[in-house]
Amino acid sequence: HFNFWIFGSLDVFNLIDFNSCRIKPDHEFRKCFQLLVEEFSRNNIGSFLQCIRYLSSLIEPFLMEADTRDLFEKAKRISRFKGALETINEKYDQNPDLEKLAKSTNWTPHYFSRMFKDTFGCTAYQYLINQKVARAKNLLLNSNRSIKEIAELCGFEDPYYFSRIFKKKEFVSPRQYRRNFSKY
């Protein structure tokens, strides 16, 4: 899964209903996607910029076909969560609670939860866990810290719980993930 952020914290993939698009992947689409994957594996600043170019090329046909009103309405709804998303993305290790997240939107916790799930397709808690796992993956690949340290840095108090959650999301343990993909 790729993320393509616009306006700071809006993922383009959350804005587009790919299931309703009539565009079918053709040879050029597949070639562009293959080039994207190849560039992504190079992991340097030049390839990062190239990845943005390829992602833009892949997404452009979907954006051109999308109902602009629906797209802007969804973007407007997502932007309502800007404060909550920033809190989750910046303070994931502090386990922000639902009350605090709801307060950033001026909604009740119940309404916030309902709107978050309707907008993003997952609960705020699931989104928080996804962010923690993404940070953990980065640390596993780019540091030689212990699994326990990484769990703590990502806001998991119990390294065994962290390992269970990680394995549930990634289908391998943190240790195996590091062995398979890390340079350390």
C-alpha positions as CSV (number, residue, x, y, z in Angstrom):
1,H,0.0,0.0,0.0
2,F,1.3,3.4,-1.0
3,N,0.4,6.7,0.5
4,F,0.3,9.9,-1.6
5,W,-0.1,12.8,0.7
6,I,-1.6,16.2,-0.4
7,F,-2.4,19.2,1.7
8,G,-0.1,17.9,4.5
9,S,-2.2,15.0,5.7
10,L,-4.7,13.9,3.1
11,D,-3.9,10.7,1.3
12,V,-5.1,10.8,-2.3
13,F,-5.9,7.1,-2.1
14,N,-8.6,7.9,0.5
15,L,-10.2,10.5,-1.8
16,I,-10.7,8.3,-4.8
17,D,-13.3,5.5,-5.1
18,F,-11.2,3.2,-7.3
19,N,-14.0,0.6,-7.5
20,S,-16.3,2.9,-9.3
21,C,-13.8,4.0,-11.9
22,R,-14.2,2.7,-15.4
23,I,-10.4,2.9,-16.1
24,K,-8.8,-0.5,-16.6
25,P,-5.0,-0.9,-16.3
26,D,-3.4,-1.1,-19.7
27,H,0.2,-1.8,-20.8
28,E,1.3,1.8,-20.1
29,F,-0.3,1.7,-16.6
30,R,1.4,-1.6,-15.8
31,K,4.8,-0.4,-17.1
32,C,4.5,2.9,-15.0
33,F,3.6,0.8,-11.9
34,Q,6.6,-1.5,-12.5
35,L,8.9,1.5,-12.9
36,L,7.5,2.9,-9.6
37,V,8.3,-0.3,-7.7
38,E,11.8,-0.3,-9.2
39,E,12.5,3.3,-8.2
40,F,11.0,2.8,-4.8
41,S,13.5,0.0,-4.0
42,R,16.5,2.3,-4.8
43,N,15.7,4.4,-1.7
44,N,17.5,7.7,-2.5
45,I,16.3,11.3,-2.9
46,G,16.4,11.1,-6.7
47,S,14.3,7.9,-6.8
48,F,11.9,9.5,-4.2
49,L,11.2,12.3,-6.6
50,Q,10.8,9.9,-9.5
51,C,8.4,7.9,-7.4
52,I,6.2,11.0,-7.0
53,R,6.2,11.5,-10.7
54,Y,5.2,7.9,-11.4
55,L,2.5,8.0,-8.7
56,S,1.1,11.2,-10.2
57,S,1.0,9.6,-13.7
58,L,-0.8,6.6,-12.2
59,I,-3.4,8.6,-10.3
60,E,-4.1,11.3,-12.9
61,P,-6.6,9.2,-15.0
62,F,-8.6,8.4,-11.9
63,L,-8.6,12.0,-10.8
64,M,-9.7,13.2,-14.2
65,E,-12.6,10.8,-14.2
66,A,-13.6,11.4,-10.6
67,D,-16.7,13.4,-9.8
68,T,-15.1,16.7,-8.7
69,R,-17.9,17.6,-6.3
70,D,-17.6,14.3,-4.5
71,L,-13.8,14.6,-4.5
72,F,-13.9,18.1,-2.9
73,E,-16.6,17.1,-0.5
74,K,-14.5,14.2,0.7
75,A,-11.4,16.3,0.9
76,K,-13.3,18.9,2.9
77,R,-14.5,16.1,5.3
78,I,-11.0,14.7,5.6
79,S,-9.6,18.2,6.2
80,R,-11.9,18.4,9.2
81,F,-9.7,15.7,10.8
82,K,-6.4,17.6,10.1
83,G,-5.8,18.3,13.8
84,A,-6.6,14.7,14.9
85,L,-4.4,13.2,12.1
86,E,-1.5,15.5,13.0
87,T,-1.9,14.5,16.7
88,I,-1.9,10.8,15.7
89,N,1.0,11.2,13.3
90,E,3.2,13.3,15.6
91,K,2.3,11.8,19.0
92,Y,1.6,8.2,18.2
93,D,4.0,7.1,20.9
94,Q,1.9,8.9,23.5
95,N,-1.3,7.1,22.7
96,P,-3.6,10.0,22.2
97,D,-7.0,9.3,23.5
98,L,-10.3,9.5,21.7
99,E,-11.5,12.5,23.9
100,K,-8.5,14.6,22.8
101,L,-8.8,13.6,19.1
102,A,-12.5,14.4,19.1
103,K,-11.9,17.8,20.8
104,S,-9.7,18.8,17.8
105,T,-12.8,18.6,15.6
106,N,-15.2,20.0,18.1
107,W,-17.3,16.8,17.9
108,T,-18.3,14.4,20.6
109,P,-16.2,11.3,20.9
110,H,-19.1,9.2,19.6
111,Y,-19.7,11.4,16.5
112,F,-16.0,11.7,15.9
113,S,-15.6,7.9,15.9
114,R,-18.5,7.4,13.5
115,M,-17.3,10.1,11.1
116,F,-13.7,8.9,11.3
117,K,-14.7,5.3,10.4
118,D,-17.1,6.6,7.6
119,T,-14.3,8.8,6.2
120,F,-11.2,6.5,6.5
121,G,-12.7,3.0,6.6
122,C,-11.1,2.2,9.9
123,T,-11.4,3.4,13.5
124,A,-9.1,6.1,14.9
125,Y,-7.6,3.3,17.1
126,Q,-6.9,1.2,14.0
127,Y,-5.4,4.2,12.3
128,L,-3.1,4.8,15.3
129,I,-2.0,1.2,15.3
130,N,-1.2,1.4,11.6
131,Q,0.9,4.5,12.2
132,K,2.8,2.8,15.1
133,V,3.5,-0.3,12.9
134,A,4.6,1.9,10.0
135,R,7.1,3.7,12.4
136,A,8.2,0.4,13.8
137,K,8.9,-1.0,10.3
138,N,11.0,2.1,9.6
139,L,13.0,1.6,12.8
140,L,13.4,-2.1,12.2
141,L,14.9,-1.4,8.8
142,N,17.0,1.6,9.6
143,S,18.3,1.1,13.1
144,N,19.9,-1.6,15.2
145,R,17.7,-0.9,18.2
146,S,16.3,-3.9,20.1
147,I,12.7,-4.9,19.5
148,K,11.9,-3.8,23.1
149,E,13.3,-0.3,22.4
150,I,11.4,0.0,19.1
151,A,8.2,-1.1,20.9
152,E,8.7,1.6,23.5
153,L,9.5,4.3,20.9
154,C,6.3,3.5,19.1
155,G,4.1,3.7,22.2
156,F,3.7,0.0,23.0
157,E,4.2,-0.6,26.7
158,D,4.5,-4.3,26.3
159,P,7.0,-5.7,23.7
160,Y,5.0,-9.0,23.4
161,Y,1.8,-7.1,22.6
162,F,3.8,-5.1,20.0
163,S,5.0,-8.3,18.5
164,R,1.5,-9.8,18.3
165,I,0.1,-6.6,16.7
166,F,3.1,-6.4,14.3
167,K,2.7,-10.0,13.2
168,K,-1.1,-9.6,12.8
169,K,-0.5,-6.6,10.4
170,E,2.6,-7.8,8.6
171,F,2.3,-11.6,8.8
172,V,5.8,-11.9,10.2
173,S,7.3,-11.1,13.5
174,P,9.3,-7.9,14.0
175,R,12.5,-10.0,14.2
176,Q,11.7,-11.9,11.0
177,Y,10.8,-8.7,9.3
178,R,14.2,-7.2,10.2
179,R,16.0,-10.4,9.0
180,N,14.1,-10.4,5.7
181,F,14.4,-6.7,4.8
182,S,17.0,-4.8,6.9
183,K,20.5,-3.7,6.1
184,Y,21.4,-4.3,9.8
